[in-house]
Amino acid sequence: MINNGALDFVIVRMRRGDEPPPHVHAREHEYFYILSGEVTVYVGDRTFSLTTGDTMFLPLGVPHAFRIGSDELHSIALITPGGLFEAINKMSAPAERMEVPADENIVAYANYANADMTETILLDRFGLRFLTPDEIRKKMPEYPL
């Protein structure tokens, strides 16, 4: 870690359907810049539509989620303080190529749509918690369940 954990700076490519479930951070602020694609961001009881060139700040402690509207989303994420991607990398496999995999056998969050992910121990250690369906309905009423 060359910045002593001050931040995570990540270039991300995701396909529609691979979004993380609604969640809340206890320690990180997130900032996104959309390089290409379309995404709807749900922040508490507010909804924002973003496209190429748009930015979004997600403060810690505020439940949020997003849904990709285009086939693919290409973005830059700045997360502070750093360290969250240490946990994400432990749950991931290195990319075999620069394209987003189209293989439906690739495990993604969407494959766990009916699973209870509120007890994800590794992410909990980093202060990230997935919301329960009841919390989503109460705190993020515009998010489509």
C-alpha positions as a printed NumPy array, in Angstrom:
array([[  0.   ,   0.   ,   0.   ],
       [  1.83 ,   3.066,  -1.207],
       [ -0.43 ,   5.671,   0.446],
       [ -0.525,   4.242,   4.001],
       [ -4.22 ,   3.434,   3.657],
       [ -5.292,   7.014,   2.971],
       [ -7.477,   5.997,   0.02 ],
       [ -8.41 ,   3.372,  -2.532],
       [ -8.337,   4.519,  -6.165],
       [ -9.924,   1.986,  -8.494],
       [-10.894,   1.883, -12.158],
       [-13.957,  -0.326, -12.419],
       [-15.735,  -2.071, -15.3  ],
       [-19.021,  -3.752, -14.421],
       [-21.846,  -5.255, -16.427],
       [-25.527,  -4.708, -15.718],
       [-26.665,  -7.122, -13.01 ],
       [-23.33 ,  -7.28 , -11.157],
       [-24.067,  -4.417,  -8.771],
       [-23.576,  -4.893,  -5.028],
       [-26.752,  -5.015,  -2.942],
       [-27.844,  -1.924,  -0.978],
       [-25.303,  -1.274,   1.752],
       [-23.922,   1.27 ,   4.216],
       [-20.325,   2.124,   5.134],
       [-19.339,   2.875,   8.717],
       [-15.895,   4.263,   7.816],
       [-15.583,   5.188,   4.12 ],
       [-16.703,   8.038,   1.937],
       [-17.002,   7.135,  -1.769],
       [-16.621,   9.328,  -4.815],
       [-17.367,   8.085,  -8.347],
       [-16.661,   9.499, -11.784],
       [-18.508,   7.876, -14.699],
       [-16.16 ,   7.262, -17.643],
       [-18.892,   5.64 , -19.742],
       [-22.315,   4.114, -19.271],
       [-25.498,   4.929, -17.42 ],
       [-26.318,   4.239, -13.79 ],
       [-29.095,   5.052, -11.325],
       [-27.781,   5.738,  -7.832],
       [-30.016,   5.354,  -4.779],
       [-28.818,   7.365,  -1.764],
       [-31.18 ,   7.089,   1.167],
       [-34.562,   8.277,  -0.079],
       [-33.074,  10.104,  -3.115],
       [-32.412,   8.84 ,  -6.645],
       [-29.915,  10.182,  -9.179],
       [-29.422,   9.315, -12.868],
       [-25.784,   9.516, -13.95 ],
       [-24.109,   9.168, -17.314],
       [-20.683,   9.732, -18.88 ],
       [-18.861,  12.63 , -17.189],
       [-21.072,  12.75 , -14.091],
       [-19.812,  12.394, -10.52 ],
       [-21.373,  11.27 ,  -7.256],
       [-20.301,  11.609,  -3.628],
       [-21.593,   8.994,  -1.181],
       [-20.96 ,   9.94 ,   2.457],
       [-20.329,   7.315,   5.101],
       [-23.329,   6.289,   7.166],
       [-25.856,   6.837,   4.35 ],
       [-27.371,   3.681,   2.794],
       [-26.832,   3.505,  -0.939],
       [-26.909,   1.272,  -3.996],
       [-26.839,   1.584,  -7.747],
       [-28.327,  -0.075, -10.806],
       [-26.474,  -0.048, -14.121],
       [-28.742,   1.05 , -16.979],
       [-26.337,   0.408, -19.863],
       [-24.821,  -2.94 , -20.779],
       [-21.598,  -1.898, -19.07 ],
       [-20.425,   0.794, -16.653],
       [-16.856,   2.083, -16.65 ],
       [-16.014,   4.317, -13.693],
       [-13.335,   5.572, -11.356],
       [-13.91 ,   5.16 ,  -7.624],
       [-12.067,   7.046,  -4.903],
       [-12.713,   5.654,  -1.434],
       [-11.328,   7.175,   1.739],
       [ -9.906,   5.98 ,   3.985],
       [ -8.424,   3.094,   2.023],
       [ -8.549,  -0.587,   2.853],
       [-11.986,  -1.697,   1.66 ],
       [-10.569,  -3.032,  -1.59 ],
       [ -8.244,  -5.241,   0.439],
       [-11.38 ,  -7.142,   1.522],
       [-12.927,  -7.071,  -1.945],
       [ -9.715,  -8.397,  -3.496],
       [ -9.738, -11.318,  -1.047],
       [-13.158, -12.299,  -2.415],
       [-12.184, -11.791,  -6.064],
       [-10.136, -13.462,  -8.761],
       [ -7.677, -11.58 , -10.995],
       [ -9.049, -10.5  , -14.364],
       [ -8.033, -12.753, -17.232],
       [ -8.572,  -9.951, -19.781],
       [ -9.567,  -6.279, -19.862],
       [-13.162,  -6.95 , -20.994],
       [-16.004,  -7.522, -18.554],
       [-16.685, -11.289, -18.57 ],
       [-19.91 , -12.266, -20.298],
       [-19.834, -15.794, -18.888],
       [-22.972, -16.389, -16.824],
       [-20.96 , -18.831, -14.691],
       [-18.987, -15.923, -13.234],
       [-20.189, -15.404,  -9.671],
       [-21.52 , -11.904,  -9.079],
       [-23.686, -10.192,  -6.488],
       [-26.738, -10.662,  -8.718],
       [-26.383, -14.421,  -8.357],
       [-27.083, -13.953,  -4.656],
       [-30.332, -12.045,  -5.089],
       [-32.182, -14.371,  -2.719],
       [-29.308, -14.963,  -0.301],
       [-28.968, -13.271,   3.074],
       [-25.691, -11.373,   2.741],
       [-26.114,  -9.329,   5.92 ],
       [-23.593, -11.546,   7.747],
       [-20.68 , -11.121,   5.346],
       [-17.929, -11.341,   7.965],
       [-15.012, -10.097,   5.881],
       [-16.786,  -6.933,   4.769],
       [-18.193,  -6.365,   8.249],
       [-14.613,  -6.134,   9.514],
       [-14.172,  -3.162,   7.167],
       [-17.38 ,  -1.455,   8.284],
       [-19.508,  -2.337,   5.265],
       [-22.914,  -3.863,   5.939],
       [-25.554,  -5.043,   3.477],
       [-29.087,  -3.915,   4.275],
       [-31.906,  -6.334,   4.983],
       [-35.014,  -6.157,   2.753],
       [-36.906,  -4.421,   5.591],
       [-34.157,  -1.802,   5.933],
       [-34.185,  -1.233,   2.168],
       [-37.951,  -0.657,   2.139],
       [-37.676,   1.774,   5.056],
       [-34.456,   3.676,   4.232],
       [-34.353,   3.406,   0.424],
       [-38.012,   3.388,  -0.706],
       [-37.17 ,   4.094,  -4.38 ],
       [-34.827,   1.089,  -4.691],
       [-36.503,  -1.689,  -6.719],
       [-36.702,  -4.918,  -4.724]])
